[in-house]
Amino acid sequence: FFFFPTTSTSTMKCAITSVATAFLLSGASAFTVPQTGITTSPRSPCLPTQPTVNTPQTPSTSRFSPLFMGRAAAVRAATKGKTDAKKAKVNGYYGKKIIMAVKSGGSPDPVANRQLGEVIKAAKQNSVPADNISRAIKRATDKDAGDFAESTFEAYGYGGASLIINVLSDNPNRSNADVKSAINKNNGKIAESGSVLFMYDLKGKIEIPSVVDEEDLLMAAIDNDVDDMELIEGDEEGTSIVYTDPKETGAMFEAVKSLGLEEGAKMSLTHVSKAPVECSEEDFDKNMNIIEALEELDDVDSVEHNMSN
């Protein structure tokens, strides 16, 4: 006896028909590549429709790599660090100037002590917090408060660059040693007194954190009896710098205030080179190393140079 499968003839025909129909409708052949996505088998009278789903890969939604974002954060942190250090330097400078003014004027009262009143006014114009001013006045009345004195060092750098180092210290021996050490370690050279200063003019300087209309500023300067004024672009985009005669710096600041530009503005005296020098990129970097080493010293308030680049 022979036994045959129990599958009926009609069922086999139905299955073969379904497979053939699906093959023809899909357009597949030995020379075609099956499409991806969702494909559906054609309906047949024998088999229900069964969709086949190919799940696509989800693309990454991150626009920047972790490395890029890490570098950006580092740049922001470095910029903030420099800004904070600059603010601390300004606050420290005026703290020492207040102590000097109290001691030399003999009174902690800014009304009775005109010199102190002028220093406090300048401190406020340079955004020094009121608490810092009060602490400096109180410290000046302590017996242990040091006697601060101003001094200036002159030096040469690379590529014809010259430097003026402004110092305010209660320990001249310490500041003298620190300044010379910072210059020598970076291969600069201390200059004789007066050999650099004659190449600079002392100017009043007002830094404004916005673009200023020259004609409006000129009219405001005239109204405040300012005879000498020069407006240039600031070191950063969207800022301005005004140079004036040292004796007219206060009046020039009043002119700036009359235009509503006093917010964030800073007033100081600075040395401006009569003959700026453009150094090579290598010399510029070396000179900046000297300047940065000097600015890290607590006794150094500012460093001025004649580099144009």
C-alpha positions as CSV (number, residue, x, y, z in Angstrom):
1,F,0.0,0.0,0.0
2,F,1.1,3.5,-0.7
3,F,0.2,6.6,1.4
4,F,-0.1,10.1,0.0
5,P,-0.2,13.5,1.8
6,T,-3.6,14.5,3.0
7,T,-3.3,18.1,1.6
8,S,-6.1,18.5,-0.8
9,T,-5.6,19.5,-4.4
10,S,-7.6,22.7,-4.1
11,T,-5.4,23.9,-1.2
12,M,-2.2,23.3,-3.1
13,K,-3.6,25.2,-6.1
14,C,-4.6,28.1,-4.0
15,A,-1.1,28.4,-2.4
16,I,0.7,28.2,-5.7
17,T,-1.6,30.8,-7.2
18,S,-1.0,33.2,-4.3
19,V,2.8,32.8,-4.6
20,A,2.8,33.4,-8.3
21,T,0.5,36.4,-8.1
22,A,2.7,38.0,-5.4
23,F,5.8,37.5,-7.4
24,L,4.4,39.0,-10.6
25,L,2.8,42.0,-8.9
26,S,6.0,42.8,-7.0
27,G,8.0,43.1,-10.2
28,A,10.8,41.1,-8.6
29,S,13.2,39.0,-10.6
30,A,16.7,37.6,-10.4
31,F,18.0,41.0,-11.6
32,T,16.1,43.3,-9.1
33,V,16.8,44.3,-5.5
34,P,13.8,44.1,-3.1
35,Q,12.5,47.4,-1.9
36,T,12.8,48.3,1.8
37,G,10.1,49.7,4.0
38,I,6.6,48.2,4.4
39,T,5.6,45.6,1.9
40,T,2.2,43.9,1.7
41,S,1.4,40.5,0.2
42,P,-1.4,40.7,-2.3
43,R,-4.9,39.5,-1.1
44,S,-5.8,36.1,-2.3
45,P,-8.9,34.1,-1.7
46,C,-7.0,31.7,0.4
47,L,-4.5,33.7,2.6
48,P,-5.1,36.9,4.6
49,T,-2.9,39.9,4.0
50,Q,0.2,39.9,6.2
51,P,2.3,43.2,6.1
52,T,6.0,42.9,6.7
53,V,7.6,45.9,8.5
54,N,11.3,46.8,8.2
55,T,12.0,49.3,11.0
56,P,14.3,52.2,9.7
57,Q,17.2,53.3,11.8
58,T,16.6,56.5,13.8
59,P,19.1,59.3,12.7
60,S,21.1,61.0,15.4
61,T,19.5,64.3,16.5
62,S,22.8,65.8,17.9
63,R,24.1,68.7,15.7
64,F,27.5,68.8,17.3
65,S,29.9,66.1,18.5
66,P,30.8,65.8,22.2
67,L,34.3,66.9,21.4
68,F,33.1,70.1,19.7
69,M,30.8,70.9,22.5
70,G,33.6,70.3,25.0
71,R,35.9,72.7,23.2
72,A,33.2,75.3,23.0
73,A,32.7,75.1,26.8
74,A,36.4,75.4,27.4
75,V,36.6,78.5,25.2
76,R,33.6,80.1,27.1
77,A,35.2,79.2,30.5
78,A,38.6,80.7,29.4
79,T,36.9,83.9,28.2
80,K,34.9,84.2,31.5
81,G,38.1,83.6,33.4
82,K,39.9,86.4,31.7
83,T,36.9,88.7,32.2
84,D,36.7,87.9,35.9
85,A,40.5,88.4,36.3
86,K,40.3,91.8,34.6
87,K,37.4,92.9,36.9
88,A,39.4,91.7,39.9
89,K,42.4,93.7,38.7
90,V,40.4,96.9,38.4
91,N,38.7,96.4,41.8
92,G,42.1,95.8,43.4
93,Y,43.6,98.9,41.8
94,Y,41.0,101.2,43.1
95,G,41.1,99.6,46.5
96,K,44.7,100.5,46.7
97,K,44.1,104.0,45.3
98,I,41.4,104.6,48.0
99,I,43.8,103.6,50.8
100,M,46.5,106.0,49.3
101,A,43.9,108.8,49.2
102,V,42.7,108.3,52.7
103,K,46.3,108.3,54.1
104,S,47.6,111.2,52.1
105,G,44.4,113.3,52.6
106,G,44.2,112.5,56.3
107,S,40.5,111.8,56.3
108,P,38.1,108.9,55.3
109,D,35.4,111.5,54.5
110,P,35.2,112.0,50.7
111,V,33.7,115.5,51.2
112,A,36.6,116.7,53.4
113,N,39.2,114.7,51.5
114,R,38.9,115.9,47.9
115,Q,41.5,113.4,46.6
116,L,39.5,110.6,48.1
117,G,36.3,111.9,46.6
118,E,37.8,111.9,43.1
119,V,39.1,108.4,43.5
120,I,35.7,107.1,44.7
121,K,34.1,108.9,41.7
122,A,36.4,107.2,39.3
123,A,35.9,103.8,41.0
124,K,32.2,104.1,40.6
125,Q,32.6,105.0,37.0
126,N,34.6,101.8,36.5
127,S,31.9,99.7,38.1
128,V,33.7,99.0,41.3
129,P,31.1,97.6,43.8
130,A,30.1,99.9,46.7
131,D,31.1,97.2,49.2
132,N,34.6,97.1,47.8
133,I,34.9,100.9,48.2
134,S,33.6,100.8,51.8
135,R,36.0,98.0,52.7
136,A,39.0,99.9,51.3
137,I,38.1,103.0,53.3
138,K,37.8,101.0,56.5
139,R,41.1,99.2,55.8
140,A,42.8,102.5,55.3
141,T,42.0,103.5,58.8
142,D,43.6,100.3,60.3
143,K,47.0,100.6,61.8
144,D,48.3,97.6,59.8
145,A,47.3,99.1,56.4
146,G,50.3,99.4,54.1
147,D,51.6,102.6,52.6
148,F,51.0,102.2,48.9
149,A,53.1,104.0,46.3
150,E,53.0,104.1,42.5
151,S,56.0,103.3,40.3
152,T,56.6,102.7,36.6
153,F,58.9,100.2,34.9
154,E,60.1,100.4,31.3
155,A,61.1,97.4,29.2
156,Y,61.8,96.2,25.7
157,G,60.3,93.1,24.0
158,Y,60.7,91.5,20.6
159,G,60.6,93.1,17.2
160,G,61.0,96.7,18.4
161,A,58.2,96.5,21.0
162,S,58.4,98.5,24.1
163,L,56.5,98.2,27.4
164,I,55.4,100.4,30.2
165,I,54.5,98.6,33.4
166,N,52.4,100.5,36.0
167,V,52.8,99.3,39.6
168,L,50.9,100.2,42.8
169,S,52.5,98.4,45.8
170,D,53.0,98.6,49.5
171,N,56.3,96.7,49.1
172,P,58.6,98.3,46.6
173,N,61.3,95.6,47.0
174,R,58.9,92.8,46.3
175,S,57.3,94.5,43.2
176,N,60.8,95.4,41.9
177,A,62.0,91.8,42.1
178,D,58.8,90.3,40.7
179,V,58.6,92.6,37.7
180,K,62.2,92.1,36.7
181,S,61.9,88.3,37.2
182,A,58.8,88.1,34.9
183,I,60.6,90.1,32.2
184,N,63.9,88.2,32.4
185,K,62.2,84.8,32.4
186,N,60.5,85.6,29.1
187,N,63.7,87.0,27.6
188,G,62.6,90.6,27.7
189,K,64.9,93.4,28.8
190,I,64.5,96.1,31.5
191,A,65.1,99.6,30.0
192,E,66.6,102.6,31.7
193,S,64.2,105.1,33.2
194,G,62.9,107.5,30.6
195,S,64.2,105.6,27.6
196,V,60.7,104.3,26.7
197,L,58.3,106.9,28.2
198,F,59.4,109.7,25.8
199,M,58.0,107.6,22.9
200,Y,54.5,107.9,24.5
201,D,51.9,110.5,25.2
202,L,49.8,110.4,28.4
203,K,46.1,110.5,27.5
204,G,42.8,110.4,29.2
205,K,40.9,107.2,28.0
206,I,37.2,106.4,28.1
207,E,36.1,103.0,27.0
208,I,32.5,102.8,25.9
209,P,30.8,99.4,25.3
210,S,28.8,100.6,22.3
211,V,29.2,102.4,18.9
212,V,29.2,106.2,19.3
213,D,28.2,108.8,16.7
214,E,31.2,111.1,16.3
215,E,29.2,114.2,15.5
216,D,26.9,113.7,18.6
217,L,30.0,113.1,20.8
218,L,31.8,116.2,19.4
219,M,28.8,118.4,20.2
220,A,28.6,117.0,23.7
221,A,32.3,117.5,24.2
222,I,32.0,121.2,23.2
223,D,29.1,121.6,25.6
224,N,31.3,120.3,28.4
225,D,34.3,122.6,27.5
226,V,36.4,119.7,26.1
227,D,39.0,120.9,23.5
228,D,40.9,117.7,22.8
229,M,39.0,114.6,21.6
230,E,39.7,111.6,19.5
231,L,37.2,108.8,18.8
232,I,38.3,105.4,17.5
233,E,36.9,101.9,17.4
234,G,37.4,99.7,20.4
235,D,39.4,96.5,20.7
236,E,36.2,94.5,20.6
237,E,33.5,94.7,18.0
238,G,30.7,97.2,18.8
239,T,32.8,99.2,21.3
240,S,34.4,102.7,21.2
241,I,37.4,104.4,22.8
242,V,37.7,108.2,23.4
243,Y,41.1,109.8,24.0
244,T,41.4,113.2,25.5
245,D,43.7,115.5,27.4
246,P,44.4,114.1,30.9
247,K,43.1,117.2,32.5
248,E,39.8,117.0,30.5
249,T,39.1,113.3,31.2
250,G,36.4,114.1,33.8
251,A,34.7,116.6,31.6
252,M,34.8,114.1,28.7
253,F,33.2,111.5,30.8
254,E,30.4,114.0,31.6
255,A,29.9,114.4,27.8
256,V,29.6,110.7,27.4
257,K,27.0,110.7,30.3
258,S,25.0,113.4,28.6
259,L,24.5,111.0,25.6
260,G,23.3,108.3,28.0
261,L,26.3,106.1,27.3
262,E,27.8,105.9,30.8
263,E,26.5,102.4,31.5
264,G,29.6,100.1,31.5
265,A,31.9,103.0,30.4
266,K,35.4,103.1,32.0
267,M,37.7,106.0,32.6
268,S,41.5,105.9,33.1
269,L,44.8,107.5,32.1
270,T,47.0,105.6,29.6
271,H,50.1,106.0,27.6
272,V,49.6,106.1,23.8
273,S,52.5,105.3,21.5
274,K,53.7,108.1,19.2
275,A,55.1,105.5,16.7
276,P,53.3,102.1,16.8
277,V,55.2,99.1,15.7
278,E,53.8,96.1,13.8
279,C,55.5,92.9,14.9
280,S,55.7,89.5,13.2
281,E,53.3,86.9,14.5
282,E,56.1,85.1,16.3
283,D,57.3,88.3,18.0
284,F,53.8,89.3,18.9
285,D,53.2,86.0,20.7
286,K,56.4,86.3,22.6
287,N,55.6,89.8,23.7
288,M,52.1,88.7,24.8
289,N,53.8,86.1,27.0
290,I,55.8,88.8,28.7
291,I,52.6,91.0,29.2
292,E,50.6,88.1,30.5
293,A,53.3,87.1,33.0
294,L,53.4,90.7,34.3
295,E,49.6,91.1,34.5
296,E,49.5,88.0,36.8
297,L,51.5,89.9,39.4
298,D,49.3,91.4,42.2
299,D,51.4,94.6,42.3
300,V,51.1,95.3,38.5
301,D,48.0,97.3,37.6
302,S,48.4,97.6,33.9
303,V,50.9,97.0,31.0
304,E,51.0,99.3,28.0
305,H,52.8,98.7,24.7
306,N,53.4,100.1,21.3
307,M,52.3,97.1,19.2
308,S,49.8,98.0,16.5
309,N,48.8,94.3,15.7
